[in-house]
Amino acid sequence: MVTLQLENVGASYAGRTILSEVSTPLFKAGEVVALIGPNAAGKSTLFRRIAGLLAGPGAVRFAPGSQGQTGVCYMPQDGTVTARLTAYESVLLACKQQQQGWAVQACDLARIDEVMAALDIEALAFRTLDEMSGGQRQLVSIAQVLVRDPDILLMDEPTSALDMRRQVQVLGLLRTLARRHGKIVVVALHDLNQALQFADQVLVLAGGRAPHGGRCEEVITPAMLREVYRVEARVERCSRGAARVIVDGVAQAWASAGPGPTP
C-alpha cells in the first residue's frame, strides 16, 4: 500500500529558511490531502521538496519506498507555454517520458484517449497550447500528470484557472482516482469548502511551518481560521452532513497572529 509521510522537513533559498520542521500524519493510498494556507506560505516549495526537486533537512518517506518515474508526479502551478505543441502531442510526450524508448505503442494512444476523455478535452487534441485559454492549458497540464499513472500526485492549485463546473469535475476525478486505484493525491487549494467536500485529510501551512494536520473536520475550525487566515468564520453542517465555511469578517486580533508569510 502506498503511503507518504514527512518528518521535520525543511527547505531554504539563498540562506533564507522557507520551510521549517514540517511533519505530517501518515497519508495512505486512497486519500486526497488538501494543502491549504495563506498566499506565500511555502506550499509550492513543499511540493518541490516532496518531489525531490529541492534538497533540505528532514525526511520525505514513501512506501513501498520508490520515488521512480511512476512513483511521484508533480504538476507545478506555473503553466507557462514554452513550445508550440498540440494538446495531444504534449500529453503523448508526458506519457513517453516515463518509458524506455520513444516508439509509440497502441496502448500509449489508448491511454491518452482515455485521459483526455475523462477530462472532456478531446476537442482540444489538435489545438496548439499557445492558442488556448489559461484554463484549457491547465486541463492539458492535468492530463500530462494523469497519463503517467503515478502512485502519488502532487497538484499545485490545479483548478485555479478553471470555472466552477470544471473545478468540480477535476476534483471529483482526482478523488475517484485516489479511491479506485489506491493513489495519494495532494492538492493545493484556496477554497476551503472544496477541501471539506473533496479531501480526506488536510495539511495547513503558515509561515513556512505546518501547525495543523489531520482529518478535515478536525482541522478546519473557527480557531484555525482565526489563527492562520485572520478571519472570523463559522463551520456549519449542511443537511446532508457536509460542512461549509462561512466567513463573517476579518479578525481584529492581529497581535496574536503567527509569523508572517514566506515566499
C-alpha positions as CSV (number, residue, x, y, z in Angstrom):
1,M,0.0,0.0,0.0
2,V,1.3,3.4,-0.9
3,T,2.0,5.8,2.0
4,L,3.6,9.3,2.3
5,Q,4.8,11.0,5.5
6,L,7.0,14.0,6.2
7,E,9.3,14.2,9.2
8,N,10.8,17.6,10.2
9,V,11.1,18.7,6.5
10,G,12.8,22.0,5.8
11,A,14.0,24.0,2.8
12,S,16.0,27.2,2.2
13,Y,16.8,29.5,-0.6
14,A,20.0,31.6,-0.6
15,G,20.3,31.1,3.1
16,R,16.8,32.1,3.9
17,T,14.6,29.5,5.6
18,I,11.3,28.9,3.7
19,L,10.1,25.6,5.4
20,S,11.0,24.5,8.9
21,E,10.2,21.3,10.6
22,V,7.2,20.3,8.6
23,S,5.8,17.0,9.8
24,T,2.6,15.3,8.7
25,P,0.3,12.4,9.7
26,L,0.7,9.3,7.6
27,F,-1.1,9.7,4.3
28,K,-2.4,6.5,2.8
29,A,-3.5,5.0,-0.5
30,G,-6.9,6.2,-1.5
31,E,-6.7,9.5,0.2
32,V,-7.0,13.1,-1.1
33,V,-4.9,15.5,1.0
34,A,-5.7,19.3,0.7
35,L,-2.7,21.5,1.2
36,I,-4.1,24.9,2.4
37,G,-2.8,28.1,3.8
38,P,-2.3,31.8,3.0
39,N,-0.5,33.1,-0.1
40,A,3.2,32.6,0.0
41,A,3.0,30.2,2.9
42,G,5.5,27.8,1.2
43,K,3.1,25.4,-0.5
44,S,4.9,25.3,-3.8
45,T,8.3,24.9,-2.1
46,L,6.8,22.0,-0.1
47,F,5.7,20.3,-3.3
48,R,9.2,20.6,-4.8
49,R,10.7,19.2,-1.7
50,I,8.4,16.2,-1.7
51,A,9.0,15.7,-5.5
52,G,12.8,15.6,-4.8
53,L,13.4,18.8,-6.8
54,L,14.8,20.6,-3.8
55,A,17.1,19.4,-1.1
56,G,16.8,20.1,2.6
57,P,16.7,18.7,6.2
58,G,14.2,16.1,7.4
59,A,12.8,13.1,5.7
60,V,10.2,12.5,3.0
61,R,9.2,8.9,3.5
62,F,7.4,6.9,0.7
63,A,6.2,3.3,0.9
64,P,6.8,1.0,-0.9
65,G,9.9,3.2,-1.0
66,S,10.1,4.1,-4.6
67,Q,10.3,7.7,-6.0
68,G,10.8,6.4,-9.5
69,Q,9.2,7.7,-12.6
70,T,5.8,6.3,-11.9
71,G,6.0,6.8,-8.1
72,V,5.6,10.6,-7.7
73,C,4.4,13.1,-10.3
74,Y,4.3,16.9,-9.7
75,M,2.2,19.4,-11.5
76,P,3.5,22.9,-10.8
77,Q,1.4,26.0,-10.6
78,D,3.2,27.8,-13.4
79,G,1.7,26.8,-16.7
80,T,3.9,28.9,-19.0
81,V,3.9,27.7,-22.6
82,T,7.4,27.1,-23.9
83,A,6.8,25.1,-27.0
84,R,4.4,25.1,-29.9
85,L,2.9,21.7,-29.3
86,T,-0.7,20.5,-29.7
87,A,-2.5,19.2,-26.6
88,Y,-2.2,15.7,-27.9
89,E,1.5,16.0,-28.5
90,S,2.2,17.4,-25.1
91,V,0.3,14.6,-23.4
92,L,2.0,12.0,-25.6
93,L,5.4,13.5,-24.7
94,A,4.5,13.2,-21.0
95,C,3.4,9.6,-21.5
96,K,6.7,8.6,-23.2
97,Q,9.0,10.4,-20.7
98,Q,8.4,7.7,-18.1
99,Q,9.2,4.9,-20.5
100,Q,12.3,3.5,-22.1
101,G,12.4,4.3,-25.7
102,W,10.3,6.7,-27.8
103,A,8.4,4.2,-30.0
104,V,4.7,4.9,-29.8
105,Q,2.6,1.9,-29.0
106,A,-1.2,1.3,-29.4
107,C,-1.5,1.2,-25.6
108,D,0.0,4.7,-25.4
109,L,-2.6,6.1,-27.7
110,A,-5.4,4.3,-25.9
111,R,-4.2,5.7,-22.6
112,I,-4.0,9.2,-23.9
113,D,-7.5,8.9,-25.4
114,E,-8.8,7.6,-22.0
115,V,-7.3,10.5,-20.0
116,M,-8.5,13.2,-22.4
117,A,-11.9,11.8,-22.5
118,A,-12.1,11.7,-18.6
119,L,-11.2,15.4,-18.6
120,D,-13.6,16.1,-21.5
121,I,-10.8,17.8,-23.6
122,E,-10.9,15.7,-26.8
123,A,-11.9,18.8,-28.7
124,L,-8.6,20.4,-27.8
125,A,-6.5,17.5,-29.0
126,F,-5.1,19.2,-32.1
127,R,-5.1,22.8,-31.0
128,T,-1.7,24.2,-30.0
129,L,-1.1,25.3,-26.4
130,D,-0.4,28.9,-27.3
131,E,-3.9,29.1,-28.9
132,M,-5.7,28.1,-25.7
133,S,-7.0,29.9,-22.7
134,G,-5.3,29.6,-19.3
135,G,-8.0,27.2,-18.1
136,Q,-7.6,25.0,-21.2
137,R,-3.9,24.8,-20.8
138,Q,-4.4,23.9,-17.1
139,L,-6.6,20.9,-18.1
140,V,-3.9,19.8,-20.5
141,S,-1.3,20.0,-17.7
142,I,-3.6,17.8,-15.6
143,A,-3.8,15.3,-18.4
144,Q,0.0,15.2,-18.6
145,V,0.1,14.1,-14.9
146,L,-2.7,11.6,-15.2
147,V,-1.4,9.9,-18.3
148,R,1.8,8.9,-16.3
149,D,-0.4,7.0,-13.8
150,P,1.7,7.8,-10.7
151,D,1.2,6.4,-7.3
152,I,1.4,9.9,-5.7
153,L,0.1,13.0,-7.5
154,L,1.3,16.4,-6.3
155,M,-1.1,19.1,-7.7
156,D,-0.2,22.8,-7.1
157,E,-3.5,24.7,-7.5
158,P,-4.8,22.6,-10.4
159,T,-8.2,24.3,-10.5
160,S,-7.1,28.0,-10.1
161,A,-7.9,28.9,-13.8
162,L,-11.0,26.8,-14.1
163,D,-14.6,27.7,-13.9
164,M,-16.9,26.2,-11.3
165,R,-18.1,23.3,-13.3
166,R,-14.6,22.3,-14.3
167,Q,-13.3,22.7,-10.8
168,V,-15.9,20.2,-9.5
169,Q,-15.2,17.9,-12.4
170,V,-11.5,17.8,-11.9
171,L,-11.6,17.4,-8.1
172,G,-14.2,14.7,-8.4
173,L,-12.0,12.9,-10.9
174,L,-9.0,13.1,-8.6
175,R,-11.0,11.8,-5.7
176,T,-12.2,8.9,-7.8
177,L,-8.7,8.0,-9.0
178,A,-7.4,8.0,-5.4
179,R,-10.2,5.8,-4.1
180,R,-10.5,3.3,-7.0
181,H,-6.8,3.0,-7.8
182,G,-5.2,3.3,-4.4
183,K,-3.4,6.6,-5.1
184,I,-2.5,9.5,-2.9
185,V,-3.4,12.9,-4.2
186,V,-2.0,16.0,-2.6
187,V,-3.7,19.1,-3.9
188,A,-3.2,22.8,-3.0
189,L,-6.5,24.6,-2.7
190,H,-7.6,28.1,-1.6
191,D,-11.3,27.2,-1.5
192,L,-11.7,25.6,2.0
193,N,-15.2,24.5,1.1
194,Q,-13.8,22.4,-1.8
195,A,-11.3,20.9,0.7
196,L,-14.1,20.0,3.0
197,Q,-16.0,18.4,0.1
198,F,-13.3,16.5,-1.7
199,A,-10.4,15.9,0.7
200,D,-10.0,13.2,3.4
201,Q,-7.1,15.0,5.2
202,V,-5.8,18.5,5.3
203,L,-2.3,20.0,5.9
204,V,-2.1,23.7,6.9
205,L,1.0,25.7,6.0
206,A,1.6,29.1,7.6
207,G,4.8,31.0,7.8
208,G,6.8,28.0,6.5
209,R,5.5,25.7,9.2
210,A,2.7,23.2,9.4
211,P,0.8,24.0,12.7
212,H,-2.2,21.8,11.9
213,G,-2.8,18.5,10.0
214,G,-5.3,15.7,10.1
215,R,-8.9,14.9,9.2
216,C,-10.6,17.9,7.6
217,E,-13.4,18.2,10.2
218,E,-10.8,18.2,13.0
219,V,-8.5,20.8,11.4
220,I,-10.8,23.3,9.7
221,T,-12.2,25.0,12.7
222,P,-13.0,28.7,13.7
223,A,-9.9,28.7,15.9
224,M,-7.6,27.6,13.0
225,L,-9.2,30.1,10.6
226,R,-8.7,32.9,13.1
227,E,-5.1,31.9,13.7
228,V,-3.9,31.2,10.2
229,Y,-6.2,33.2,7.9
230,R,-7.0,36.0,10.3
231,V,-10.8,35.8,9.6
232,E,-13.8,35.3,11.9
233,A,-15.7,32.4,10.4
234,R,-18.0,29.6,11.3
235,V,-18.0,25.9,10.1
236,E,-21.6,24.7,9.7
237,R,-23.0,21.3,8.9
238,C,-25.3,21.1,5.9
239,S,-28.4,18.9,5.7
240,R,-26.5,16.0,4.2
241,G,-23.7,16.1,6.7
242,A,-21.2,18.1,4.6
243,A,-19.5,21.1,6.3
244,R,-19.0,24.6,4.9
245,V,-17.0,27.6,6.0
246,I,-18.9,30.9,6.3
247,V,-16.7,33.9,6.8
248,D,-18.2,36.7,8.9
249,G,-15.3,39.2,8.6
250,V,-11.6,40.0,9.1
251,A,-10.3,39.1,12.6
252,Q,-9.0,42.0,14.7
253,A,-6.6,40.1,16.9
254,W,-3.6,40.9,14.7
255,A,-1.3,40.9,17.7
256,S,-1.9,37.2,18.4
257,A,-1.3,36.2,14.8
258,G,1.6,33.8,14.0
259,P,4.7,34.7,11.9
260,G,4.2,36.4,8.6
261,P,4.1,34.6,5.3
262,T,7.2,33.4,3.5
263,P,7.8,33.3,-0.3
